[in-house]
Amino acid sequence: MKIRVDLDLCQGHAVCQAEAPAVFAVPKRGQVEILDSDPGPAVRAAVLEAVKYCPTQALSVSDGEV
């Protein structure tokens, strides 16, 4: 699974960080930073939830996921 972010869409709501803090970080008044763009299976469910609940749909995953 590869994670991608569209920084033109990201508004820094930090929903992704709440869902998967080991993978995403959102500094105050900033945009998402991907801490691990190719996470292992242990955090897969959390990453998919982060993608699903992103208010601006700025996150996506490749390899046919989501």
Secondary structure, DSSP 8 states (H G I E B T S, - for coil): --EEE-TTT-----HHHHH-TTTEE--TTS--EES-SS--GGGHHHHHHHHHH-TT--EEE-TT--
